[in-house]
Amino acid sequence: MGPHRWVSVLVCTVASAAALTACGSGGASNQTADGKTELTVATFNEFGYEDLFTEYEAAHSDIKITQRKTGQGAPHHQNLFTKLGAGSGLADVEAVEEGYLSQVMDKAGQFNDLKEIGPGVDGRWLSWKTAAATSKDGKLIGYGTDIGPLAMCYRKDLLEKAGLPSDPAAVKSLFASWDSYFATGDQFVAKVPGVAWFDSAAQIFNAMHNQHEVGYFDKSDTLVVESNKAILGDWNAVTAAVAKGQSAKLVAWSNEWNTGFKLGTFATKTCPSWMLGVIEAQAGPENKGKWAVTEAFPNGGGNWGGSYLTVPKQGKNAKKAAELAAWLTAPEQQIKAFKAKGTFPSQVKALEDPALLDSANAYFGDVKAGALFAAQAKKVAAAQYKGPKDGQIQENVFSPALQSVEQGKAPDEAWKTAVEGAQKAAK
């Protein structure tokens, strides 16, 4: 794989999955005409598994793998939850994106405990990756695939225009904390009229919110939006920045947002590993070298994106399905998938592999992006507990409420709307 190939692939799915298209139905595994065990694997977007399936079949003459691949994450998960409700029709191995994981964990009883039926794989993953897929009673519902560790991307030329440092090492102090980030934003918008500091209030708020140990729900699934003062603190900080002109007021994944990268509408972007590919695709070749990424993120680290492989109880060959899922997510295979499609590994050993650490990104000034994001992944302290309606509250309540502030609604009024919306969604 070339030095820039891996960052040219979009692997996050939740926010970009707008189109709901028909999804092929699942089905229990069965025997093929020549006596092999057929294992079905349902994925979405690009996991990089095509060559791995061939490799696994070559080493397991009794196995035939059938992939059911959906182009976007939303229809895949819509199919998953429909088949869970119906009690039949799922694949033997079902991929689950982290944005939908809380809904799956709410139905943990319909998935096999991989600690029981799967090979022993303790210690493979970063601890927070495994913790997110572990139920309250200690059952492991999913084997971790990729992750989306967060760094900060920025336009070097725009920071220079504001008289700010632009070298990736020199800008770290600007992004050391959210306080320093917003303070720098004040300096920037004062010096560069017509250009915003960040793209979207919701994008910043979500990154801040996900860093907290407790989010919208506590571990008893009680909604704590009003009592969790950290949420209101984030809200106040972001909406204050909006009032000072720091937001470009764009809706993520909209045409205007995409065009904003090309036109230089905003100077900084919260950047999971896969976002580098989005920036390169949207900003275009004419902006090569203007964008940079630094090994820093306000208040430490964070994660946005990544998936898991689960084994629903509907399948007839759960043990063999678990063996396949464990093999696909082993360090060696995670590196192969990374080389094929750019999925950033979650395995501890894979994060130390030279193939990852030496990978560079030509669009971002030949930065060793693999090593940079591997370091960022290790800064994530813990996985925030997500209640069953967590994703809906983030996407359908708080994001629109923040957009209303960007359009002129008073922050206090929008906050009340968000709290009420969260209470309704949680019922």
C-alpha positions in Angstrom: 0.0 0.0 0.0 1.2 3.5 -0.8 2.1 6.0 1.9 -1.2 7.9 1.5 -3.7 5.1 0.6 -5.1 4.5 4.0 -6.2 8.0 4.7 -8.1 8.2 1.5 -10.9 5.9 2.6 -14.0 7.0 4.7 -14.6 4.3 7.3 -16.9 6.1 9.8 -20.6 5.6 9.0 -23.1 7.0 11.4 -23.0 10.7 10.5 -22.4 10.2 6.7 -25.1 7.5 6.3 -27.9 9.6 5.0 -29.5 7.4 2.3 -31.7 4.5 3.5 -31.6 1.9 0.8 -32.9 -1.7 0.7 -30.7 -4.1 2.6 -30.4 -7.8 1.8 -31.9 -10.1 4.4 -29.9 -12.2 6.7 -30.3 -15.9 7.3 -29.1 -18.7 9.5 -26.0 -20.5 8.4 -26.4 -23.9 6.7 -24.6 -26.6 4.8 -23.5 -26.1 1.2 -24.0 -28.7 -1.5 -20.5 -30.0 -1.0 -20.9 -30.3 2.8 -19.2 -27.2 3.9 -20.5 -25.0 6.7 -21.6 -21.7 5.3 -21.0 -18.7 7.5 -22.6 -15.4 6.6 -21.0 -12.1 7.5 -22.9 -8.9 7.3 -20.8 -5.7 7.1 -21.2 -2.1 5.7 -18.9 0.4 4.0 -15.3 -0.9 3.8 -13.9 -3.3 6.4 -11.2 -4.7 4.2 -12.2 -8.3 4.6 -12.5 -9.5 1.0 -9.0 -11.0 0.8 -9.2 -12.2 4.4 -12.3 -14.3 3.6 -10.4 -16.0 0.8 -7.4 -16.6 3.2 -9.6 -18.0 5.9 -11.4 -20.4 3.5 -8.0 -21.6 2.2 -7.0 -22.5 5.7 -10.4 -24.0 6.7 -11.5 -26.3 3.9 -14.8 -27.0 5.8 -15.9 -23.3 5.7 -17.6 -21.3 3.1 -18.0 -17.5 3.8 -20.8 -15.5 2.3 -20.5 -11.7 2.8 -23.6 -9.4 2.9 -22.2 -6.0 2.4 -24.2 -2.8 2.6 -23.0 0.4 1.1 -23.9 2.6 4.1 -24.2 2.0 7.9 -27.8 3.2 8.4 -29.5 0.5 6.2 -27.3 -2.2 7.7 -28.3 -1.3 11.2 -31.9 -0.8 10.3 -31.8 -4.4 8.9 -30.1 -5.6 12.1 -32.7 -4.2 14.5 -35.6 -5.3 12.3 -34.2 -8.9 12.2 -33.6 -8.8 16.0 -37.2 -7.9 16.5 -38.4 -10.6 14.1 -36.3 -13.2 15.9 -34.8 -14.6 12.6 -32.9 -13.6 9.5 -29.6 -12.3 10.8 -26.1 -13.3 9.6 -23.9 -15.5 11.6 -21.5 -12.5 12.2 -23.0 -9.0 12.3 -20.9 -5.9 12.3 -22.0 -3.1 14.6 -20.8 0.5 14.4 -20.0 2.2 17.7 -22.7 4.8 17.2 -25.3 2.0 17.3 -23.6 0.0 20.0 -25.7 1.3 22.9 -28.8 0.0 21.2 -27.2 -3.4 20.7 -26.1 -3.5 24.3 -29.7 -2.9 25.3 -30.5 -6.2 23.5 -27.4 -8.0 24.8 -29.4 -11.1 25.6 -29.9 -11.8 21.9 -26.1 -12.0 21.3 -23.6 -14.7 22.3 -21.1 -14.0 25.0 -17.9 -14.3 23.1 -16.0 -15.0 26.4 -18.0 -18.3 26.5 -18.1 -19.5 22.9 -15.1 -17.8 21.3 -11.3 -18.4 21.5 -9.4 -16.9 24.5 -8.5 -13.3 23.4 -8.0 -11.5 26.7 -5.7 -8.4 26.4 -5.9 -8.1 22.7 -7.6 -4.7 22.6 -7.2 -1.3 24.1 -9.1 -1.6 27.4 -11.7 1.1 26.5 -12.5 -0.7 23.2 -13.4 -3.9 25.0 -15.2 -2.2 27.9 -17.7 -0.5 25.5 -18.8 -3.9 24.3 -19.0 -5.6 27.7 -22.5 -5.8 29.3 -23.3 -4.9 32.9 -23.1 -8.5 33.9 -19.7 -9.0 32.2 -20.6 -10.6 28.9 -18.5 -9.6 25.8 -20.9 -8.9 23.0 -18.5 -7.8 20.3 -14.9 -8.2 19.1 -13.4 -4.8 18.3 -12.5 -4.0 14.7 -11.4 -0.4 13.9 -11.3 2.8 16.0 -11.3 6.5 15.3 -8.8 8.2 17.7 -9.0 12.0 17.7 -6.4 14.6 16.9 -6.8 18.1 15.6 -6.6 19.1 11.9 -6.1 22.7 10.9 -5.3 25.0 7.9 -1.7 26.1 8.2 -2.1 29.1 5.9 -5.1 30.4 7.8 -3.3 30.2 11.2 -0.4 32.0 9.7 -2.7 34.7 8.4 -3.9 35.2 12.0 -0.3 35.5 13.2 -0.5 32.1 15.0 2.1 29.3 14.9 1.4 26.7 12.2 4.0 24.0 12.7 2.4 20.8 14.1 4.7 20.8 17.1 4.2 24.5 17.8 0.4 24.5 17.7 0.1 21.8 20.4 -0.3 24.4 23.1 -3.2 26.0 21.2 -5.1 22.7 21.4 -4.0 21.6 24.9 -7.4 22.3 26.5 -10.8 23.5 25.5 -10.1 26.7 27.2 -7.0 27.3 25.2 -8.8 26.2 22.0 -11.6 28.7 22.4 -9.3 31.4 23.5 -7.2 30.9 20.3 -10.5 31.0 18.4 -11.2 34.5 19.7 -7.8 35.6 18.5 -8.3 34.0 15.1 -11.7 35.4 14.2 -10.5 38.9 15.3 -7.5 38.7 12.8 -9.2 36.8 9.9 -12.6 38.2 9.2 -15.0 36.0 7.2 -13.3 32.7 8.3 -14.6 30.7 11.2 -12.5 28.8 13.8 -14.5 25.6 13.6 -17.1 24.0 11.3 -20.0 23.2 13.5 -21.1 23.7 17.2 -22.4 20.1 17.3 -19.1 18.6 16.1 -17.3 20.4 18.9 -19.9 19.7 21.6 -20.0 16.0 20.8 -16.2 15.7 21.1 -16.3 17.5 24.4 -19.2 15.5 25.8 -17.8 12.1 24.9 -14.7 12.8 27.0 -16.7 12.7 30.2 -16.9 9.5 32.3 -20.7 10.1 32.6 -22.7 11.3 29.6 -26.4 11.6 29.0 -27.1 8.4 31.1 -25.6 6.9 34.2 -24.9 3.2 34.5 -28.4 2.5 35.8 -29.8 4.0 32.5 -31.1 7.0 34.3 -31.1 10.2 32.2 -28.8 12.7 33.9 -28.8 15.6 31.4 -29.9 18.1 34.0 -27.9 16.9 36.9 -24.7 16.3 35.0 -23.1 19.7 35.2 -20.4 18.8 32.7 -23.0 18.7 29.9 -24.2 22.2 30.7 -20.6 23.4 31.0 -19.8 22.1 27.5 -23.0 23.7 26.2 -22.1 27.1 27.7 -18.6 27.0 26.3 -19.7 26.0 22.8 -22.6 28.5 22.6 -20.3 31.3 23.9 -17.9 30.5 21.1 -20.8 30.6 18.6 -21.8 34.1 19.9 -18.2 35.3 19.3 -18.3 34.2 15.6 -16.1 31.0 15.9 -18.6 28.7 14.2 -19.0 28.4 10.4 -22.6 27.2 11.3 -22.4 24.3 8.9 -24.3 21.0 9.2 -21.9 18.1 9.1 -22.0 16.0 6.0 -24.1 18.6 4.1 -23.0 19.9 0.7 -22.1 23.2 2.3 -20.0 21.4 4.9 -18.2 19.5 2.2 -17.6 22.6 0.2 -16.3 24.4 3.3 -13.1 22.3 3.2 -12.4 23.4 -0.3 -13.1 27.0 0.2 -11.3 27.3 3.6 -14.5 28.4 5.4 -13.1 27.2 8.8 -9.6 26.8 10.2 -9.8 23.8 12.5 -11.5 20.4 12.5 -11.9 17.7 15.2 -10.1 14.9 13.4 -10.6 11.1 14.0 -8.1 9.1 11.9 -10.6 8.5 9.1 -11.3 12.3 8.8 -8.0 12.8 7.0 -9.5 10.9 4.0 -12.6 13.1 4.1 -10.6 16.3 4.1 -8.4 15.1 1.3 -11.4 14.2 -0.8 -13.4 17.4 -0.1 -10.6 20.0 0.0 -9.1 18.6 -3.2 -5.6 18.5 -4.7 -5.5 22.3 -4.9 -5.3 22.5 -1.1 -2.6 19.8 -0.7 -0.1 20.9 1.9 -2.4 23.5 3.4 -4.0 21.1 5.9 -2.0 19.7 8.8 -2.7 17.4 11.7 -1.1 17.6 15.1 -0.7 15.0 17.9 -2.9 17.0 20.2 -6.5 17.2 21.2 -8.1 19.4 23.9 -8.2 17.8 27.3 -6.4 14.7 26.3 -7.9 12.2 23.8 -11.1 10.9 22.4 -12.6 8.5 19.9 -15.1 8.9 17.1 -15.9 5.8 15.0 -15.0 2.2 14.9 -17.0 -1.1 14.9 -17.4 -4.5 16.4 -18.2 -8.0 15.2 -21.0 -9.7 17.0 -22.4 -13.3 16.9 -26.2 -13.2 17.3 -27.9 -16.2 19.0 -30.0 -16.7 15.9 -27.1 -18.4 14.1 -26.8 -22.2 13.9 -23.0 -22.3 14.0 -22.2 -19.8 16.7 -18.9 -21.4 17.8 -17.5 -21.4 14.2 -18.8 -17.9 13.7 -17.0 -16.7 16.8 -13.8 -18.4 15.6 -14.0 -16.5 12.3 -14.8 -13.2 14.1 -11.9 -13.7 16.4 -9.5 -14.4 13.5 -10.8 -11.4 11.5 -10.1 -9.1 14.5 -6.6 -10.5 15.4 -3.7 -8.1 15.2 -2.3 -9.7 12.0 -5.6 -9.3 10.2 -6.2 -5.8 11.5 -3.0 -4.7 9.9 -4.0 -6.4 6.6 -7.4 -4.6 6.7 -5.6 -1.4 7.4 -3.4 -1.9 4.4 -6.4 -2.7 2.2 -8.9 -0.1 3.3 -7.4 2.1 6.0 -9.4 0.8 8.9 -7.4 2.0 12.0 -6.7 -1.0 14.3 -7.8 -1.3 17.9 -5.5 -4.2 18.8 -2.6 -3.4 21.1 -0.1 -5.4 19.0 -1.4 -3.9 15.8 -0.8 -0.4 17.1 2.9 -1.3 17.5 3.3 -2.7 14.0 5.8 -1.0 11.8 3.4 -1.2 8.9 1.1 1.2 10.9 3.8 3.3 12.6 5.7 4.0 9.4 2.7 4.9 7.2 2.8 8.5 6.1 0.3 10.9 4.5 1.4 12.9 1.5 -1.6 15.2 1.5 -0.8 16.3 5.1 2.8 17.1 4.5 4.1 13.5 4.7 3.2 13.3 8.4 3.5 9.8 10.0 -0.2 9.7 10.6 -0.2 6.0 11.7 2.2 6.7 14.6 0.3 9.9 15.4 -3.1 8.3 15.7 -1.7 5.2 17.5 -0.4 7.6 20.2 -3.8 9.4 20.3 -5.6 6.0 20.7 -3.6 5.3 23.9 -4.6 8.6 25.4 -8.3 7.6 25.7 -8.8 7.0 29.4 -12.1 5.1 29.3 -15.2 4.4 27.4 -18.2 6.6 28.4 -21.2 4.5 29.3 -23.9 4.9 26.7 -27.6 4.4 27.5 -29.9 2.8 25.0 -31.2 6.1 23.6 -27.8 7.8 23.7 -27.3 8.0 20.0 -30.8 9.4 19.3 -30.3 12.1 21.9 -27.0 13.2 20.4 -28.2 13.2 16.8 -31.8 14.1 17.1 -31.9 16.4 20.1 -28.7 18.1 21.0 -27.3 18.5 17.5 -30.4 20.3 16.2 -30.6 22.4 19.4 -27.1 23.6 18.8 -27.9 24.3 15.2 -30.8 26.5 16.4 -28.3 28.5 18.5 -26.2 29.0 15.4 -29.3 30.3 13.6 -30.0 32.8 16.3 -32.0 31.1 19.0 -31.1 32.1 22.6 -28.8 29.5 24.2 -30.9 29.3 27.3 -34.1 28.6 25.3 -32.3 26.1 23.2 -30.9 24.3 26.3 -34.5 24.0 27.7 -35.6 22.5 24.3 -32.7 20.0 24.4 -33.5 18.9 28.0 -37.1 18.4 27.1 -36.2 16.6 23.9 -33.9 14.3 25.8 -36.6 13.5 28.4 -39.0 12.6 25.7 -36.5 10.4 23.8 -35.5 8.6 27.0 -39.1 7.4 27.8 
